[in-house]
Amino acid sequence: MTKQMFVLVLLAWVSFPIYAFTEACQLVAQMAGPSYENKPNRFGSMRSPSEMPSELGAQFIGRNGGWFIYQGKTAWFDVDHCAPIVSASVEMVPVLLNKKTGHNAVINGIFLIKTYRQEHIDLIAARYGFQKVSPLPNRFTAVFDVKPQTSYDHLIETLDLDRDIEFAAPLLSEPRYRPDKRPKP
């Protein structure tokens, strides 16, 4: 291989983004823990089954607090879109399955972020346009509303590269697990 061909191959390789994931919400599921599995064919909505447009072909499968959980025959979310989408005038948010409890966990756009310094908390909010929901007793940590996003997976990648952030993890909306009660299948 000539030197010029090597440089062209190297430039082509560098110019295309390299993903650390291959499925929608895969990084969110990994951050949530080993019990969580991404379910791109499921979504959460605030719309009840009676209000759900039939053209979506979504089947109601359960509740999670105020959220109604639906499943379709095809994936609603793809590798570049692990975030709320609107289809047929319905806002749909991605869902993970907690294999341990059998509950569906809604990815609601709320993240726990820990910085290396206390003053970085407000810096992070300004840098990314996040809304600080709540400071936590650990002065380096706060809860943020990170919406709107195109992909929470891409957001995790971006925050992982930020030198002011020690870690960022999604907080999921999930029913409380009570081991004395068996989850519904």
ChimeraX attribute file (.defattr): number of C-alpha atoms within 10 A of each C-alpha:
attribute: neighborCount
match mode: 1-to-1
recipient: residues
	/A:1	5
	/A:2	6
	/A:3	7
	/A:4	9
	/A:5	10
	/A:6	11
	/A:7	11
	/A:8	11
	/A:9	10
	/A:10	11
	/A:11	11
	/A:12	10
	/A:13	11
	/A:14	10
	/A:15	8
	/A:16	8
	/A:17	7
	/A:18	8
	/A:19	12
	/A:20	11
	/A:21	13
	/A:22	11
	/A:23	18
	/A:24	25
	/A:25	29
	/A:26	22
	/A:27	23
	/A:28	25
	/A:29	22
	/A:30	15
	/A:31	16
	/A:32	18
	/A:33	11
	/A:34	11
	/A:35	14
	/A:36	23
	/A:37	20
	/A:38	22
	/A:39	21
	/A:40	23
	/A:41	18
	/A:42	27
	/A:43	29
	/A:44	27
	/A:45	21
	/A:46	17
	/A:47	16
	/A:48	14
	/A:49	16
	/A:50	8
	/A:51	9
	/A:52	19
	/A:53	14
	/A:54	11
	/A:55	8
	/A:56	13
	/A:57	13
	/A:58	19
	/A:59	15
	/A:60	18
	/A:61	12
	/A:62	15
	/A:63	18
	/A:64	17
	/A:65	11
	/A:66	12
	/A:67	20
	/A:68	18
	/A:69	27
	/A:70	23
	/A:71	21
	/A:72	15
	/A:73	11
	/A:74	11
	/A:75	13
	/A:76	20
	/A:77	24
	/A:78	15
	/A:79	16
	/A:80	17
	/A:81	20
	/A:82	28
	/A:83	23
	/A:84	24
	/A:85	17
	/A:86	9
	/A:87	12
	/A:88	10
	/A:89	9
	/A:90	16
	/A:91	14
	/A:92	21
	/A:93	23
	/A:94	29
	/A:95	32
	/A:96	27
	/A:97	19
	/A:98	19
	/A:99	12
	/A:100	11
	/A:101	19
	/A:102	15
	/A:103	22
	/A:104	30
	/A:105	25
	/A:106	24
	/A:107	25
	/A:108	20
	/A:109	20
	/A:110	20
	/A:111	23
	/A:112	20
	/A:113	20
	/A:114	22
	/A:115	21
	/A:116	15
	/A:117	13
	/A:118	14
	/A:119	12
	/A:120	17
	/A:121	23
	/A:122	13
	/A:123	13
	/A:124	20
	/A:125	16
	/A:126	12
	/A:127	9
	/A:128	11
	/A:129	14
	/A:130	18
	/A:131	16
	/A:132	19
	/A:133	14
	/A:134	12
	/A:135	15
	/A:136	12
	/A:137	8
	/A:138	9
	/A:139	14
	/A:140	18
	/A:141	23
	/A:142	22
	/A:143	22
	/A:144	24
	/A:145	19
	/A:146	21
	/A:147	17
	/A:148	12
	/A:149	15
	/A:150	14
	/A:151	20
	/A:152	28
	/A:153	26
	/A:154	21
	/A:155	17
	/A:156	18
	/A:157	14
	/A:158	10
	/A:159	18
	/A:160	14
	/A:161	11
	/A:162	12
	/A:163	10
	/A:164	17
	/A:165	19
	/A:166	16
	/A:167	17
	/A:168	21
	/A:169	18
	/A:170	23
	/A:171	20
	/A:172	18
	/A:173	19
	/A:174	19
	/A:175	14
	/A:176	10
	/A:177	13
	/A:178	9
	/A:179	8
	/A:180	6
	/A:181	8
	/A:182	10
	/A:183	12
	/A:184	8
	/A:185	6
